[in-house]
Amino acid sequence: MSNLGFIQNFVPTEEAKNASGGEFLPIPKGNYIMRITQADVVDTKAGDGKMVKLRLDVEGPSNVGRVIFDQILVASTPAKQEAVDIGRAKFGALCEACGFADAPPSDTSQLIGHVVEAYIKVEPAKNGYDARNGVGSYSKAGAQAAGSGASVATSFDDDVPF
């Protein structure tokens, strides 16, 4: 236990009135450079499958510091095979973007720290929840997603002496 005696002049009901509500509006759809900062394998809510759960921190070109979460279904019952196929394709693209093109990582910790490009979409509000961001696809950082229309910074690594 930790003592909270260091908090001075604190009246919970007054402080709660000053809360902003903690609302985060979704970032605009488009391609973003993202760093994987957390990666775990978790059970689905129903307990009938496995998901790769990711935390991605935006590094640019805008909304730096924002966080996007993704959950990729990679195993489940035969009744959910189509969703698993979609998830495995998405996870395959993530692995390729991280440099694991020929063989998958053996542990999710190997994904942490990798920088990838992700197409971020905005999922509309539904079932009483606000609109939120989701990851549509992954590619190698610097590669432009086909047809997205978003610009990506280009490396100027040429032999010009100035």
N, C-alpha and C positions, 0 to 999 in steps of 0.2 A: 504494500500500500504506500501511496505517496501523499504527503501532507499538502493541502491546497491553501495553507495559511498565507502564502506569498501574494495571493490575489487580493488587492485592496479595493475598497469602494465598489463592490460587485453585488448588484441586486439582480438575480436571474430574470425576473419578469421584465425589468427595464431593459436589460441587455437583449432579451429575445425580441422586443419591439423594434430594435435597431437592425435586426438581421435582414440581409438582402434576399433571403429565400434560397440562396445557393443555386440559382438557376443558371444554367449554361446553355446558351443557344448553340445549335449545331454550327460547325464551320461550313463554309460553302463547299459544294461538291467540286472535285477536281483532283489533280495529282499532287501529292505531298511527299516530301522526303521524311521518312520516319525511322526512328531508332527503336529497336525492340529492347524494352527494359525489363520485362517479365515474361516468362513462358512456362506454362505448367500443363500437365495432362490431368483432366478432371472427369469425374463421372457425370453423365447427363442427369437431369433432375429425376427422370424415371428410373435411372439406374440400369438402363439397358444399352448403354453405349459409352464411348469415350470422346472427349473433345480436347483439342489443343486450345488453351485459353491464353491470350496475349494482351500485353499492355504495350502500346506504341506511343512514343512521344514525338510530336511534330517538331521537325528541325527546319522546315521551310517549304516553300518560299514565303509563306505568310502563316499567321496563327502559331508562331513558334511558342513552344511550351505547353500547348494544349495536349490533351491525352485522349487517345482513341482506344477502345477495347474491342477485341475480336474473339469470337469463339468459333472454331472450325471442327465440325463433326467428322471424325475419321474412322469410327467403328460403331456399329449398332446392329440391330436385328434385321433380318432379311426384309421385313416390312418397310424399312426406311432406307432401302438400298439406293434409291435415287438421290436422297439427301447425302448419303455417305459418298456416292460417286462425285457429287458436286464438291463436297468438303475435301475429298482426297485430291481432286484436281487443284483446288485452291491451295491446299497445303503443299502440293508438288511445286506450284509456282512460287510459293514462299521459300521453299527449300532451294530452288534454283536461284532465286534472287539473293539468297544468303551464301551461295557458292557450293551448295550441296547438290550439284546436278547429277552426279553419277550414283551417289549413295546417300540415303537420308542420314540426318544426324542420329546418333544413338541415344541422345538425351536432350531434353528441351533446353537445358542450360547452354548448349552449344549455339542456340539461336540468339541468346542475349548479347546485346552490344552490336549486332549487325544492323547496318543501315540499308533500307530498302525504299523503293518508291511504291506508294499505295494509292490506288484510286479510291477516294473517299466519296461515299454517296450520302444523301440525306434521306432517311426513312421517315415517312409521314407519321404524324401523331395517330395513335390508335389505342383502343381499350383503356382510355383514361390516362395514357402516358403521353408525354410531350414528344415532338419530333426529335430524332436522334441521328447520330452518324453511324455508319457501318462501313466496313471495308468491302469494296466490290472486287478488287483484284490486286495482285502483287506483281512487281517486276523489279529487275535489277535497278538500283539507284542510277539515275541519269538516263534510263531508257524511257522513251515516251510511249505511253499506252496508245494503241492504235485508235484513231478517231476521237480522242478526248478533246483535242483542240487546246489543251493546256500547254503552256511553255515550260521548259525545263532549262536550268542553267547549263551552259556548255563549258567544258574545260578548254582553255586556250593553251594547249601544250604544243607549241610549234617552235621552229628554230629561228624565229625573228629575234635579232640581238637587242631589241629595245623593248 
